[in-house]
């Protein structure tokens, strides 16, 4: 049976945009910009709920649990995007933060018909990943009712995982299914029902918060510096040198030499310079302080 979704705010038509096909380009752009400007305010209203979810997720990650995002369509693509940015930004193992999209990798670039309606596939994805009590599963769905996501959350909950529901409608089934509910109500889209717009922006903002703040709480930054980043290209290598130099006060040549000796690990290079020790001793010092650079420096 087809669900017409008539009551969802994300599916409503806003009369302000009913004539956009007759407007000049600049006016359409202004209308879209005005609509987008309302999104951060909608996110601000649910910061307490976001914060509670992050505290719960980060506590499990501190015990070696994983953060798993599950979504379909635009929501799934945003989930995979956020997860894929964690290894280069925070030096995490790719298995620590993962994005699962209905329809698999093919759905990243094209629509896979019917994938989001398959609740059993969502459950199977959790089984395949052997989700357990230390893991956190964040279901992402603008409507809050995608069967693939609901199936995944139900299976994850049954396995003892922490569950979070991120949607853009009030009273979403996803919220009822989750331990922590985050509902960012952004209202009708400029193009009716196109939730890749305001709803997508809202979801990206919240996912940014979840992954970034969890990494901060896990000690994967030093202040606001990406101390764990992987220097995989010349831009990032230069950033690492500047970061080590900034933290230690050393000149660029000294910072480069320390990074070379530390195999590109900025935290190790910082400790080598500050404490006058070699790379192995610096790594041991980090381990003894839970990999937190601030504690290792003071220690």
Secondary structure by P-SEA (a helix, b strand, c coil): ccccccccccccccccccccccccaaaaaaaaaaaaaaaaaaaaaaaaaaaaaaaaaaaaaaabbbbbbbbcaaaaaaaaaaaaacccccccccccbbbbccccccccccccccccccaaaaaaaaaaacccccbbbbbbbcccccaaaaaaaaaaaaaccbbbbbcccccccccccccbbbbbcccccccccccccaaaaaaaaaaaaaaaaaaaaacccccccccccccccaaaaaaaaaaaaaaccccaaaaaaaaaaacccaaaaaaaaaccccaaaaaaaaaaacccaaaaaac
